[in-house]
Amino acid sequence: MMENLMKTMKNSISEVLETMFYLPVEFKENLAPEEISLIKKDIKTGCRLNVSGSFPATFQLFIPDPLLIEMTQNFMGELKENCTKEYLYGTLKEALNMIVGNTLRAMKTKTPPELDIPEIINNSDMESGSLIIIETIKGIMAMQILMK
């Protein structure tokens, strides 16, 4: 189940980031703990989306500020100086919503899962397991799935 979920998740990440944010992606595999620590050090902001019902899990997306600014500019069509914290957080929440929604749709559960409202978190909430490291031409982000 987890292997299928990770594969589906990667497909969703690629679709959403490439289509909605104009960011081609590659996935970094088998990173050493030191490499993950360096990635985590560059990331201050994340977003959490809890899912209950037929697919109980927590999804977390962590994006460094420069990459989040770039994504917001691409998504909202705004200049960098107009990208307020509200816009940045909105973009982060929307990206996570789209990725999780696309993933859950592909998982084909018997009853629809229930999604909470996404919430902004910081990098201290990033755990070591189930990380998907996403490399783009503008920076590296991390997606995490925590099964309940």
N, C-alpha and C positions, 0 to 999 in steps of 0.2 A: 504493500500500500504506500509506504513512504517513498519508495523508489519511483513509483508511478506519479505520486504527488510532486516530487521534485522535478521530474521531467515535464509535467504539465505546467508547473510554476515557471520553469525556464522559458517554455514556449510563450506563455502569457507575458512575461517580462519583455521578451524580444518584441512581440507584437505591439504592446502598449508603448514601449520606449521608442521604437522605430517609427511607429505611425503617428503617435500623438506629440512626441517631443523631438522628433528628427534625430534620434541618437542611436546609431548602430551599436550593438553590444556583443561582447564576448564574455564567456564565463571562465573565471580562474578556478582551477581545480587543485586539490591536494596542497594547499598552502601550509607552510610551517606556522606554528603558533606565533613566532616573532613577526612574520609577515602580516598575520591577522591583527596583531597588536598595533603595527604601524598604520594599517588601514583604519582601525578604530580610532587611533589618535587624531587623525585628520577629520573625523566626523563628530560634530557636536549635536546635531539635530536628527531626530527620527520621528516616526509616526507608528502608532499601534492601532490595529483593527482586530477586535475580538469577534469571533464567529461562534454561534451556538446552534443548537438544533441538530440536524442530521450530519453536521461536519464541525464538531467542536475543536477550535484551534485559535491560536493567536498569531497574527501575521504582523511583522515589523519591517519597516523600510527605513534605512539610514542613509542620508545623503549629505556630503560635505557642502558647506555654504556656497563656494564658487560654482559647483555643478548645479545646485538648486537654483541659483540665480540664472544660469544659462537655460535651464529647463523652463523656468518661469517666463523668461523672455520669449522662448520659442512657443510656449503654450498660450500665453496671454497677448503676445505681440506688443509687449511693452519694452521701453528702453530700460537699461540697467538702473538708472537713477530713479525710475518710477516703481521699482520692485520693492514695495514695502514688506515688512515682516508678515503682515496679513496676507499679501499676495503669495509670498514664499510658502507660508504654512498651508494656504489653500491649494497650491500646486502640489505640495507633498501629500496632503490628504487625498487629493483627487487622483494622483498617480497610484497610491496604494489602493484606493477604492477600485480603480479600473483593473489593476493587476489581479487583485483578489477576486473581484467579480468575474473576470474572464477565466480565471483558474477554476472557480467553483462551478461555473457553467459547463466547463469541459469535463468536470468530475462526474456529472450526471448522477446526483444523489436522488433517492426515492422521494424525499420531501425537500423543499427548498430550505437551505440554511438561513439563519437569521444573522444579519450583520449589524453590529453596533455602530455608533458614530465614531469615526477615527479621532484619535487624540494624539497631540504632540508630546513626545517624550525626549529624553536626552540619551547620550551614548552609554550611560551607566546601565541602561536597561538591556543592552545588547549582551546576549549570552553566548557561550562558545559553540553550542551545538546547532546543527541544522542551518548553517549559514550558506547563502548563495552569494558569492562575490561576483559583482557585475562590473566589468570594465567597459567604459565608453571612451570616445576620443577626447572627452572633456573632463574625465575623472572617474573615480571608482566609488561605487556604492555597495551596500550590503542589504540583502533581504533575508529575513529569518522566519521560520515556521516553528511554532511551539504547539505540539499536539496536546490536547487536554485529556 
